[in-house]
Amino acid sequence: MRATLNIPDDLLSEVQKSTGEKSKTKAITVAMKEYIRQKKIKELIALRGKIQIEDVTEELENLEIEEMKEDDRRWHTR
């Protein structure tokens, strides 16, 4: 998408230096993606202690093992 923006030259130069991008478009894109990533991280951190996540890893592994055993039994009984 094309857009006309008035960005101060010194700010744009600093963004280019920080991102290591030569292209202004790429530098701005990288900076915007990083901003959004940081915002999402902050939102996730704010949820710490507010939601309960149950670890069902062991149960899933046991189910997978049982499924594999059942598959083995099916193949070996033919």
PDB file with SEQRES, HELIX, SHEET and CRYST1 records, atoms N, CA, C and O in Angstrom:
SEQRES   1 A   78  MET ARG ALA THR LEU ASN ILE PRO ASP ASP LEU LEU SER          
SEQRES   2 A   78  GLU VAL GLN LYS SER THR GLY GLU LYS SER LYS THR LYS          
SEQRES   3 A   78  ALA ILE THR VAL ALA MET LYS GLU TYR ILE ARG GLN LYS          
SEQRES   4 A   78  LYS ILE LYS GLU LEU ILE ALA LEU ARG GLY LYS ILE GLN          
SEQRES   5 A   78  ILE GLU ASP VAL THR GLU GLU LEU GLU ASN LEU GLU ILE          
SEQRES   6 A   78  GLU GLU MET LYS GLU ASP ASP ARG ARG TRP HIS THR ARG          
HELIX    1 AA1 ASP A    9  THR A   19  1                                  11    
HELIX    2 AA2 LYS A   24  ALA A   46  1                                  23    
HELIX    3 AA3 THR A   57  HIS A   76  1                                  20    
CRYST1    1.000    1.000    1.000  90.00  90.00  90.00 P 1           1          
ATOM      1  N   MET A   1       0.841  -1.171   0.000  1.00  0.00           N  
ATOM      2  CA  MET A   1       0.000   0.000   0.000  1.00  0.00           C  
ATOM      3  C   MET A   1       0.891   1.240   0.000  1.00  0.00           C  
ATOM      4  O   MET A   1       1.862   1.320   0.753  1.00  0.00           O  
ATOM      5  N   ARG A   2       0.569   2.153  -0.807  1.00  0.00           N  
ATOM      6  CA  ARG A   2       1.317   3.405  -0.856  1.00  0.00           C  
ATOM      7  C   ARG A   2       0.707   4.399   0.117  1.00  0.00           C  
ATOM      8  O   ARG A   2      -0.508   4.455   0.303  1.00  0.00           O  
ATOM      9  N   ALA A   3       1.585   5.183   0.731  1.00  0.00           N  
ATOM     10  CA  ALA A   3       1.118   6.224   1.654  1.00  0.00           C  
ATOM     11  C   ALA A   3       2.128   7.358   1.633  1.00  0.00           C  
ATOM     12  O   ALA A   3       3.329   7.139   1.478  1.00  0.00           O  
ATOM     13  N   THR A   4       1.631   8.551   1.789  1.00  0.00           N  
ATOM     14  CA  THR A   4       2.505   9.710   1.905  1.00  0.00           C  
ATOM     15  C   THR A   4       2.600  10.049   3.384  1.00  0.00           C  
ATOM     16  O   THR A   4       1.593  10.317   4.039  1.00  0.00           O  
ATOM     17  N   LEU A   5       3.817  10.035   3.900  1.00  0.00           N  
ATOM     18  CA  LEU A   5       4.031  10.288   5.319  1.00  0.00           C  
ATOM     19  C   LEU A   5       5.052  11.390   5.505  1.00  0.00           C  
ATOM     20  O   LEU A   5       5.987  11.518   4.713  1.00  0.00           O  
ATOM     21  N   ASN A   6       4.882  12.176   6.533  1.00  0.00           N  
ATOM     22  CA  ASN A   6       5.858  13.197   6.886  1.00  0.00           C  
ATOM     23  C   ASN A   6       6.615  12.700   8.114  1.00  0.00           C  
ATOM     24  O   ASN A   6       6.169  12.860   9.250  1.00  0.00           O  
ATOM     25  N   ILE A   7       7.772  12.093   7.852  1.00  0.00           N  
ATOM     26  CA  ILE A   7       8.597  11.543   8.927  1.00  0.00           C  
ATOM     27  C   ILE A   7       9.864  12.382   9.011  1.00  0.00           C  
ATOM     28  O   ILE A   7      10.542  12.574   8.002  1.00  0.00           O  
ATOM     29  N   PRO A   8      10.191  12.879  10.184  1.00  0.00           N  
ATOM     30  CA  PRO A   8      11.410  13.672  10.320  1.00  0.00           C  
ATOM     31  C   PRO A   8      12.637  12.886   9.829  1.00  0.00           C  
ATOM     32  O   PRO A   8      12.799  11.706  10.142  1.00  0.00           O  
ATOM     33  N   ASP A   9      13.489  13.560   9.059  1.00  0.00           N  
ATOM     34  CA  ASP A   9      14.664  12.914   8.471  1.00  0.00           C  
ATOM     35  C   ASP A   9      15.560  12.264   9.522  1.00  0.00           C  
ATOM     36  O   ASP A   9      16.048  11.152   9.320  1.00  0.00           O  
ATOM     37  N   ASP A  10      15.776  12.951  10.640  1.00  0.00           N  
ATOM     38  CA  ASP A  10      16.659  12.386  11.663  1.00  0.00           C  
ATOM     39  C   ASP A  10      16.070  11.112  12.272  1.00  0.00           C  
ATOM     40  O   ASP A  10      16.807  10.178  12.588  1.00  0.00           O  
ATOM     41  N   LEU A  11      14.764  11.072  12.437  1.00  0.00           N  
ATOM     42  CA  LEU A  11      14.105   9.878  12.977  1.00  0.00           C  
ATOM     43  C   LEU A  11      14.216   8.722  11.989  1.00  0.00           C  
ATOM     44  O   LEU A  11      14.519   7.595  12.382  1.00  0.00           O  
ATOM     45  N   LEU A  12      13.975   8.994  10.720  1.00  0.00           N  
ATOM     46  CA  LEU A  12      14.076   7.964   9.694  1.00  0.00           C  
ATOM     47  C   LEU A  12      15.504   7.434   9.595  1.00  0.00           C  
ATOM     48  O   LEU A  12      15.714   6.230   9.446  1.00  0.00           O  
ATOM     49  N   SER A  13      16.478   8.328   9.676  1.00  0.00           N  
ATOM     50  CA  SER A  13      17.883   7.903   9.635  1.00  0.00           C  
ATOM     51  C   SER A  13      18.209   6.999  10.817  1.00  0.00           C  
ATOM     52  O   SER A  13      18.911   5.998  10.675  1.00  0.00           O  
ATOM     53  N   GLU A  14      17.686   7.367  11.985  1.00  0.00           N  
ATOM     54  CA  GLU A  14      17.936   6.551  13.175  1.00  0.00           C  
ATOM     55  C   GLU A  14      17.287   5.176  13.050  1.00  0.00           C  
ATOM     56  O   GLU A  14      17.870   4.176  13.468  1.00  0.00           O  
ATOM     57  N   VAL A  15      16.093   5.121  12.483  1.00  0.00           N  
ATOM     58  CA  VAL A  15      15.412   3.834  12.271  1.00  0.00           C  
ATOM     59  C   VAL A  15      16.224   2.978  11.301  1.00  0.00           C  
ATOM     60  O   VAL A  15      16.381   1.774  11.508  1.00  0.00           O  
ATOM     61  N   GLN A  16      16.733   3.599  10.252  1.00  0.00           N  
ATOM     62  CA  GLN A  16      17.555   2.857   9.295  1.00  0.00           C  
ATOM     63  C   GLN A  16      18.815   2.316   9.965  1.00  0.00           C  
ATOM     64  O   GLN A  16      19.203   1.175   9.717  1.00  0.00           O  
ATOM     65  N   LYS A  17      19.451   3.113  10.801  1.00  0.00           N  
ATOM     66  CA  LYS A  17      20.647   2.651  11.514  1.00  0.00           C  
ATOM     67  C   LYS A  17      20.298   1.517  12.467  1.00  0.00           C  
ATOM     68  O   LYS A  17      21.001   0.508  12.517  1.00  0.00           O  
ATOM     69  N   SER A  18      19.225   1.674  13.215  1.00  0.00           N  
ATOM     70  CA  SER A  18      18.824   0.670  14.205  1.00  0.00           C  
ATOM     71  C   SER A  18      18.454  -0.656  13.567  1.00  0.00           C  
ATOM     72  O   SER A  18      18.771  -1.718  14.102  1.00  0.00           O  
ATOM     73  N   THR A  19      17.784  -0.598  12.425  1.00  0.00           N  
ATOM     74  CA  THR A  19      17.350  -1.832  11.769  1.00  0.00           C  
ATOM     75  C   THR A  19      18.428  -2.415  10.855  1.00  0.00           C  
ATOM     76  O   THR A  19      18.409  -3.603  10.534  1.00  0.00           O  
ATOM     77  N   GLY A  20      19.360  -1.568  10.445  1.00  0.00           N  
ATOM     78  CA  GLY A  20      20.392  -2.033   9.521  1.00  0.00           C  
ATOM     79  C   GLY A  20      19.903  -2.098   8.083  1.00  0.00           C  
ATOM     80  O   GLY A  20      20.578  -2.645   7.211  1.00  0.00           O  
ATOM     81  N   GLU A  21      18.745  -1.544   7.846  1.00  0.00           N  
ATOM     82  CA  GLU A  21      18.171  -1.560   6.489  1.00  0.00           C  
ATOM     83  C   GLU A  21      18.576  -0.313   5.720  1.00  0.00           C  
ATOM     84  O   GLU A  21      18.587   0.792   6.263  1.00  0.00           O  
ATOM     85  N   LYS A  22      18.908  -0.503   4.454  1.00  0.00           N  
ATOM     86  CA  LYS A  22      19.273   0.632   3.607  1.00  0.00           C  
ATOM     87  C   LYS A  22      18.012   1.305   3.052  1.00  0.00           C  
ATOM     88  O   LYS A  22      17.956   2.525   2.896  1.00  0.00           O  
ATOM     89  N   SER A  23      17.012   0.481   2.762  1.00  0.00           N  
ATOM     90  CA  SER A  23      15.758   0.980   2.211  1.00  0.00           C  
ATOM     91  C   SER A  23      14.901   1.603   3.315  1.00  0.00           C  
ATOM     92  O   SER A  23      14.756   1.034   4.397  1.00  0.00           O  
ATOM     93  N   LYS A  24      14.345   2.764   3.030  1.00  0.00           N  
ATOM     94  CA  LYS A  24      13.474   3.425   4.009  1.00  0.00           C  
ATOM     95  C   LYS A  24      12.227   2.584   4.270  1.00  0.00           C  
ATOM     96  O   LYS A  24      11.774   2.451   5.407  1.00  0.00           O  
ATOM     97  N   THR A  25      11.685   2.023   3.197  1.00  0.00           N  
ATOM     98  CA  THR A  25      10.481   1.202   3.330  1.00  0.00           C  
ATOM     99  C   THR A  25      10.750  -0.009   4.219  1.00  0.00           C  
ATOM    100  O   THR A  25       9.970  -0.302   5.126  1.00  0.00           O  
ATOM    101  N   LYS A  26      11.855  -0.711   3.960  1.00  0.00           N  
ATOM    102  CA  LYS A  26      12.180  -1.884   4.774  1.00  0.00           C  
ATOM    103  C   LYS A  26      12.441  -1.496   6.223  1.00  0.00           C  
ATOM    104  O   LYS A  26      12.020  -2.195   7.144  1.00  0.00           O  
ATOM    105  N   ALA A  27      13.130  -0.389   6.419  1.00  0.00           N  
ATOM    106  CA  ALA A  27      13.435   0.069   7.778  1.00  0.00           C  
ATOM    107  C   ALA A  27      12.155   0.355   8.550  1.00  0.00           C  
ATOM    108  O   ALA A  27      12.023  -0.037   9.710  1.00  0.00           O  
ATOM    109  N   ILE A  28      11.221   1.032   7.912  1.00  0.00           N  
ATOM    110  CA  ILE A  28       9.952   1.356   8.570  1.00  0.00           C  
ATOM    111  C   ILE A  28       9.155   0.083   8.834  1.00  0.00           C  
ATOM    112  O   ILE A  28       8.549  -0.061   9.896  1.00  0.00           O  
ATOM    113  N   THR A  29       9.152  -0.845   7.870  1.00  0.00           N  
ATOM    114  CA  THR A  29       8.429  -2.106   8.036  1.00  0.00           C  
ATOM    115  C   THR A  29       8.996  -2.903   9.205  1.00  0.00           C  
ATOM    116  O   THR A  29       8.243  -3.421  10.030  1.00  0.00           O  
ATOM    117  N   VAL A  30      10.315  -3.002   9.276  1.00  0.00           N  
ATOM    118  CA  VAL A  30      10.959  -3.726  10.377  1.00  0.00           C  
ATOM    119  C   VAL A  30      10.611  -3.072  11.712  1.00  0.00           C  
ATOM    120  O   VAL A  30      10.287  -3.763  12.677  1.00  0.00           O  
ATOM    121  N   ALA A  31      10.676  -1.760  11.767  1.00  0.00           N  
ATOM    122  CA  ALA A  31      10.380  -1.042  13.008  1.00  0.00           C  
ATOM    123  C   ALA A  31       8.925  -1.244  13.427  1.00  0.00           C  
ATOM    124  O   ALA A  31       8.637  -1.417  14.611  1.00  0.00           O  
ATOM    125  N   MET A  32       8.018  -1.222  12.471  1.00  0.00           N  
ATOM    126  CA  MET A  32       6.600  -1.420  12.788  1.00  0.00           C  
ATOM    127  C   MET A  32       6.340  -2.843  13.291  1.00  0.00           C  
ATOM    128  O   MET A  32       5.593  -3.038  14.250  1.00  0.00           O  
ATOM    129  N   LYS A  33       6.952  -3.826  12.647  1.00  0.00           N  
ATOM    130  CA  LYS A  33       6.787  -5.217  13.088  1.00  0.00           C  
ATOM    131  C   LYS A  33       7.333  -5.401  14.498  1.00  0.00           C  
ATOM    132  O   LYS A  33       6.720  -6.074  15.326  1.00  0.00           O  
ATOM    133  N   GLU A  34       8.477  -4.806  14.760  1.00  0.00           N  
ATOM    134  CA  GLU A  34       9.083  -4.910  16.091  1.00  0.00           C  
ATOM    135  C   GLU A  34       8.205  -4.232  17.138  1.00  0.00           C  
ATOM    136  O   GLU A  34       8.064  -4.741  18.250  1.00  0.00           O  
ATOM    137  N   TYR A  35       7.626  -3.110  16.800  1.00  0.00           N  
ATOM    138  CA  TYR A  35       6.732  -2.400  17.713  1.00  0.00           C  
ATOM    139  C   TYR A  35       5.540  -3.289  18.072  1.00  0.00           C  
ATOM    140  O   TYR A  35       5.175  -3.417  19.241  1.00  0.00           O  
ATOM    141  N   ILE A  36       4.946  -3.895  17.055  1.00  0.00           N  
ATOM    142  CA  ILE A  36       3.795  -4.766  17.285  1.00  0.00           C  
ATOM    143  C   ILE A  36       4.195  -5.978  18.121  1.00  0.00           C  
ATOM    144  O   ILE A  36       3.453  -6.385  19.015  1.00  0.00           O  
ATOM    145  N   ARG A  37       5.363  -6.559  17.836  1.00  0.00           N  
ATOM    146  CA  ARG A  37       5.850  -7.707  18.603  1.00  0.00           C  
ATOM    147  C   ARG A  37       6.013  -7.346  20.071  1.00  0.00           C  
ATOM    148  O   ARG A  37       5.590  -8.096  20.951  1.00  0.00           O  
ATOM    149  N   GLN A  38       6.629  -6.190  20.336  1.00  0.00           N  
ATOM    150  CA  GLN A  38       6.834  -5.737  21.712  1.00  0.00           C  
ATOM    151  C   GLN A  38       5.499  -5.497  22.422  1.00  0.00           C  
ATOM    152  O   GLN A  38       5.351  -5.812  23.602  1.00  0.00           O  
ATOM    153  N   LYS A  39       4.544  -4.944  21.700  1.00  0.00           N  
ATOM    154  CA  LYS A  39       3.214  -4.684  22.262  1.00  0.00           C  
ATOM    155  C   LYS A  39       2.538  -5.995  22.663  1.00  0.00           C  
ATOM    156  O   LYS A  39       1.937  -6.088  23.734  1.00  0.00           O  
ATOM    157  N   LYS A  40       2.638  -7.003  21.802  1.00  0.00           N  
ATOM    158  CA  LYS A  40       2.045  -8.313  22.106  1.00  0.00           C  
ATOM    159  C   LYS A  40       2.730  -8.959  23.307  1.00  0.00           C  
ATOM    160  O   LYS A  40       2.070  -9.585  24.137  1.00  0.00           O  
ATOM    161  N   ILE A  41       4.035  -8.811  23.400  1.00  0.00           N  
ATOM    162  CA  ILE A  41       4.767  -9.355  24.548  1.00  0.00           C  
ATOM    163  C   ILE A  41       4.272  -8.707  25.831  1.00  0.00           C  
ATOM    164  O   ILE A  41       4.042  -9.393  26.827  1.00  0.00           O  
ATOM    165  N   LYS A  42       4.107  -7.397  25.814  1.00  0.00           N  
ATOM    166  CA  LYS A  42       3.610  -6.692  27.003  1.00  0.00           C  
ATOM    167  C   LYS A  42       2.216  -7.171  27.383  1.00  0.00           C  
ATOM    168  O   LYS A  42       1.911  -7.328  28.566  1.00  0.00           O  
ATOM    169  N   GLU A  43       1.367  -7.403  26.381  1.00  0.00           N  
ATOM    170  CA  GLU A  43       0.012  -7.891  26.649  1.00  0.00           C  
ATOM    171  C   GLU A  43       0.056  -9.280  27.281  1.00  0.00           C  
ATOM    172  O   GLU A  43      -0.702  -9.565  28.208  1.00  0.00           O  
ATOM    173  N   LEU A  44       0.934 -10.138  26.789  1.00  0.00           N  
ATOM    174  CA  LEU A  44       1.064 -11.476  27.365  1.00  0.00           C  
ATOM    175  C   LEU A  44       1.594 -11.419  28.792  1.00  0.00           C  
ATOM    176  O   LEU A  44       1.118 -12.141  29.668  1.00  0.00           O  
ATOM    177  N   ILE A  45       2.571 -10.564  29.019  1.00  0.00           N  
ATOM    178  CA  ILE A  45       3.132 -10.415  30.364  1.00  0.00           C  
ATOM    179  C   ILE A  45       2.065  -9.908  31.327  1.00  0.00           C  
ATOM    180  O   ILE A  45       2.025 -10.320  32.486  1.00  0.00           O  
ATOM    181  N   ALA A  46       1.205  -9.021  30.851  1.00  0.00           N  
ATOM    182  CA  ALA A  46       0.133  -8.489  31.694  1.00  0.00           C  
ATOM    183  C   ALA A  46      -0.857  -9.580  32.108  1.00  0.00           C  
ATOM    184  O   ALA A  46      -1.549  -9.440  33.116  1.00  0.00           O  
ATOM    185  N   LEU A  47      -0.924 -10.665  31.333  1.00  0.00           N  
ATOM    186  CA  LEU A  47      -1.824 -11.770  31.655  1.00  0.00           C  
ATOM    187  C   LEU A  47      -1.235 -12.729  32.699  1.00  0.00           C  
ATOM    188  O   LEU A  47      -1.937 -13.595  33.221  1.00  0.00           O  
ATOM    189  N   ARG A  48       0.054 -12.564  32.995  1.00  0.00           N  
ATOM    190  CA  ARG A  48       0.708 -13.465  33.937  1.00  0.00           C  
ATOM    191  C   ARG A  48      -0.060 -13.488  35.261  1.00  0.00           C  
ATOM    192  O   ARG A  48      -0.332 -12.449  35.863  1.00  0.00           O  
ATOM    193  N   GLY A  49      -0.395 -14.690  35.686  1.00  0.00           N  
ATOM    194  CA  GLY A  49      -1.103 -14.860  36.941  1.00  0.00           C  
ATOM    195  C   GLY A  49      -2.613 -14.674  36.829  1.00  0.00           C  
ATOM    196  O   GLY A  49      -3.335 -14.898  37.801  1.00  0.00           O  
ATOM    197  N   LYS A  50      -3.094 -14.272  35.671  1.00  0.00           N  
ATOM    198  CA  LYS A  50      -4.524 -14.026  35.501  1.00  0.00           C  
ATOM    199  C   LYS A  50      -5.241 -15.186  34.816  1.00  0.00           C  
ATOM    200  O   LYS A  50      -6.463 -15.306  34.892  1.00  0.00           O  
ATOM    201  N   ILE A  51      -4.465 -16.034  34.150  1.00  0.00           N  
ATOM    202  CA  ILE A  51      -5.080 -17.186  33.503  1.00  0.00           C  
ATOM    203  C   ILE A  51      -4.383 -18.447  33.992  1.00  0.00           C  
ATOM    204  O   ILE A  51      -3.194 -18.437  34.310  1.00  0.00           O  
ATOM    205  N   GLN A  52      -5.142 -19.525  34.045  1.00  0.00           N  
ATOM    206  CA  GLN A  52      -4.618 -20.805  34.498  1.00  0.00           C  
ATOM    207  C   GLN A  52      -4.460 -21.705  33.282  1.00  0.00           C  
ATOM    208  O   GLN A  52      -5.429 -21.965  32.568  1.00  0.00           O  
ATOM    209  N   ILE A  53      -3.259 -22.174  33.050  1.00  0.00           N  
ATOM    210  CA  ILE A  53      -3.006 -23.078  31.932  1.00  0.00           C  
ATOM    211  C   ILE A  53      -2.587 -24.414  32.524  1.00  0.00           C  
ATOM    212  O   ILE A  53      -1.620 -24.509  33.279  1.00  0.00           O  
ATOM    213  N   GLU A  54      -3.338 -25.436  32.162  1.00  0.00           N  
ATOM    214  CA  GLU A  54      -3.054 -26.771  32.681  1.00  0.00           C  
ATOM    215  C   GLU A  54      -2.083 -27.474  31.743  1.00  0.00           C  
ATOM    216  O   GLU A  54      -2.295 -27.505  30.531  1.00  0.00           O  
ATOM    217  N   ASP A  55      -1.034 -28.029  32.298  1.00  0.00           N  
ATOM    218  CA  ASP A  55      -0.037 -28.748  31.505  1.00  0.00           C  
ATOM    219  C   ASP A  55      -0.516 -30.184  31.308  1.00  0.00           C  
ATOM    220  O   ASP A  55      -0.552 -30.972  32.252  1.00  0.00           O  
ATOM    221  N   VAL A  56      -0.880 -30.510  30.081  1.00  0.00           N  
ATOM    222  CA  VAL A  56      -1.377 -31.848  29.767  1.00  0.00           C  
ATOM    223  C   VAL A  56      -0.388 -32.613  28.885  1.00  0.00           C  
ATOM    224  O   VAL A  56      -0.760 -33.574  28.212  1.00  0.00           O  
ATOM    225  N   THR A  57       0.862 -32.181  28.895  1.00  0.00           N  
ATOM    226  CA  THR A  57       1.888 -32.794  28.058  1.00  0.00           C  
ATOM    227  C   THR A  57       2.010 -34.287  28.320  1.00  0.00           C  
ATOM    228  O   THR A  57       2.027 -35.088  27.385  1.00  0.00           O  
ATOM    229  N   GLU A  58       2.096 -34.659  29.589  1.00  0.00           N  
ATOM    230  CA  GLU A  58       2.271 -36.069  29.943  1.00  0.00           C  
ATOM    231  C   GLU A  58       1.071 -36.900  29.485  1.00  0.00           C  
ATOM    232  O   GLU A  58       1.241 -38.005  28.968  1.00  0.00           O  
ATOM    233  N   GLU A  59      -0.126 -36.378  29.672  1.00  0.00           N  
ATOM    234  CA  GLU A  59      -1.332 -37.089  29.238  1.00  0.00           C  
ATOM    235  C   GLU A  59      -1.333 -37.294  27.726  1.00  0.00           C  
ATOM    236  O   GLU A  59      -1.672 -38.373  27.240  1.00  0.00           O  
ATOM    237  N   LEU A  60      -0.957 -36.265  26.996  1.00  0.00           N  
ATOM    238  CA  LEU A  60      -0.915 -36.376  25.533  1.00  0.00           C  
ATOM    239  C   LEU A  60       0.129 -37.392  25.088  1.00  0.00           C  
ATOM    240  O   LEU A  60      -0.107 -38.161  24.156  1.00  0.00           O  
ATOM    241  N   GLU A  61       1.281 -37.395  25.750  1.00  0.00           N  
ATOM    242  CA  GLU A  61       2.322 -38.363  25.411  1.00  0.00           C  
ATOM    243  C   GLU A  61       1.839 -39.784  25.669  1.00  0.00           C  
ATOM    244  O   GLU A  61       2.080 -40.679  24.859  1.00  0.00           O  
ATOM    245  N   ASN A  62       1.153 -39.996  26.802  1.00  0.00           N  
ATOM    246  CA  ASN A  62       0.634 -41.324  27.121  1.00  0.00           C  
ATOM    247  C   ASN A  62      -0.411 -41.768  26.098  1.00  0.00           C  
ATOM    248  O   ASN A  62      -0.416 -42.925  25.678  1.00  0.00           O  
ATOM    249  N   LEU A  63      -1.288 -40.861  25.701  1.00  0.00           N  
ATOM    250  CA  LEU A  63      -2.280 -41.187  24.678  1.00  0.00           C  
ATOM    251  C   LEU A  63      -1.616 -41.546  23.353  1.00  0.00           C  
ATOM    252  O   LEU A  63      -2.043 -42.472  22.664  1.00  0.00           O  
ATOM    253  N   GLU A  64      -0.583 -40.814  23.011  1.00  0.00           N  
ATOM    254  CA  GLU A  64       0.132 -41.086  21.762  1.00  0.00           C  
ATOM    255  C   GLU A  64       0.807 -42.451  21.815  1.00  0.00           C  
ATOM    256  O   GLU A  64       0.787 -43.188  20.829  1.00  0.00           O  
ATOM    257  N   ILE A  65       1.402 -42.794  22.948  1.00  0.00           N  
ATOM    258  CA  ILE A  65       2.046 -44.101  23.118  1.00  0.00           C  
ATOM    259  C   ILE A  65       1.005 -45.213  22.996  1.00  0.00           C  
ATOM    260  O   ILE A  65       1.239 -46.210  22.313  1.00  0.00           O  
ATOM    261  N   GLU A  66      -0.134 -45.046  23.651  1.00  0.00           N  
ATOM    262  CA  GLU A  66      -1.204 -46.043  23.567  1.00  0.00           C  
ATOM    263  C   GLU A  66      -1.697 -46.199  22.131  1.00  0.00           C  
ATOM    264  O   GLU A  66      -1.960 -47.314  21.681  1.00  0.00           O  
ATOM    265  N   GLU A  67      -1.820 -45.099  21.420  1.00  0.00           N  
ATOM    266  CA  GLU A  67      -2.259 -45.139  20.028  1.00  0.00           C  
ATOM    267  C   GLU A  67      -1.249 -45.887  19.165  1.00  0.00           C  
ATOM    268  O   GLU A  67      -1.631 -46.655  18.281  1.00  0.00           O  
ATOM    269  N   MET A  68       0.028 -45.665  19.417  1.00  0.00           N  
ATOM    270  CA  MET A  68       1.069 -46.363  18.667  1.00  0.00           C  
ATOM    271  C   MET A  68       1.030 -47.857  18.958  1.00  0.00           C  
ATOM    272  O   MET A  68       1.195 -48.671  18.050  1.00  0.00           O  
ATOM    273  N   LYS A  69       0.812 -48.220  20.218  1.00  0.00           N  
ATOM    274  CA  LYS A  69       0.716 -49.640  20.589  1.00  0.00           C  
ATOM    275  C   LYS A  69      -0.476 -50.289  19.890  1.00  0.00           C  
ATOM    276  O   LYS A  69      -0.371 -51.403  19.378  1.00  0.00           O  
ATOM    277  N   GLU A  70      -1.601 -49.592  19.872  1.00  0.00           N  
ATOM    278  CA  GLU A  70      -2.800 -50.100  19.206  1.00  0.00           C  
ATOM    279  C   GLU A  70      -2.546 -50.292  17.713  1.00  0.00           C  
ATOM    280  O   GLU A  70      -2.961 -51.296  17.133  1.00  0.00           O  
ATOM    281  N   ASP A  71      -1.865 -49.333  17.094  1.00  0.00           N  
ATOM    282  CA  ASP A  71      -1.518 -49.459  15.677  1.00  0.00           C  
ATOM    283  C   ASP A  71      -0.630 -50.666  15.449  1.00  0.00           C  
ATOM    284  O   ASP A  71      -0.822 -51.406  14.484  1.00  0.00           O  
ATOM    285  N   ASP A  72       0.346 -50.873  16.332  1.00  0.00           N  
ATOM    286  CA  ASP A  72       1.241 -52.039  16.227  1.00  0.00           C  
ATOM    287  C   ASP A  72       0.446 -53.332  16.326  1.00  0.00           C  
ATOM    288  O   ASP A  72       0.681 -54.267  15.561  1.00  0.00           O  
ATOM    289  N   ARG A  73      -0.505 -53.391  17.273  1.00  0.00           N  
ATOM    290  CA  ARG A  73      -1.316 -54.604  17.443  1.00  0.00           C  
ATOM    291  C   ARG A  73      -2.131 -54.876  16.176  1.00  0.00           C  
ATOM    292  O   ARG A  73      -2.247 -56.023  15.745  1.00  0.00           O  
ATOM    293  N   ARG A  74      -2.686 -53.837  15.590  1.00  0.00           N  
ATOM    294  CA  ARG A  74      -3.475 -54.016  14.368  1.00  0.00           C  
ATOM    295  C   ARG A  74      -2.638 -54.567  13.236  1.00  0.00           C  
ATOM    296  O   ARG A  74      -3.080 -55.445  12.495  1.00  0.00           O  
ATOM    297  N   TRP A  75      -1.437 -54.055  13.102  1.00  0.00           N  
ATOM    298  CA  TRP A  75      -0.573 -54.478  11.988  1.00  0.00           C  
ATOM    299  C   TRP A  75      -0.016 -55.872  12.206  1.00  0.00           C  
ATOM    300  O   TRP A  75       0.187 -56.613  11.245  1.00  0.00           O  
ATOM    301  N   HIS A  76       0.235 -56.242  13.458  1.00  0.00           N  
ATOM    302  CA  HIS A  76       0.854 -57.554  13.712  1.00  0.00           C  
ATOM    303  C   HIS A  76      -0.162 -58.698  13.780  1.00  0.00           C  
ATOM    304  O   HIS A  76       0.232 -59.864  13.760  1.00  0.00           O  
ATOM    305  N   THR A  77      -1.435 -58.394  13.858  1.00  0.00           N  
ATOM    306  CA  THR A  77      -2.431 -59.460  13.943  1.00  0.00           C  
ATOM    307  C   THR A  77      -2.969 -59.851  12.565  1.00  0.00           C  
ATOM    308  O   THR A  77      -3.798 -60.754  12.462  1.00  0.00           O  
ATOM    309  N   ARG A  78      -2.520 -59.201  11.540  1.00  0.00           N  
ATOM    310  CA  ARG A  78      -3.032 -59.524  10.182  1.00  0.00           C  
ATOM    311  C   ARG A  78      -2.256 -60.606   9.540  1.00  0.00           C  
ATOM    312  O   ARG A  78      -2.553 -60.992   8.409  1.00  0.00           O  
TER     313      ARG A  78                                                      
END                                                                             
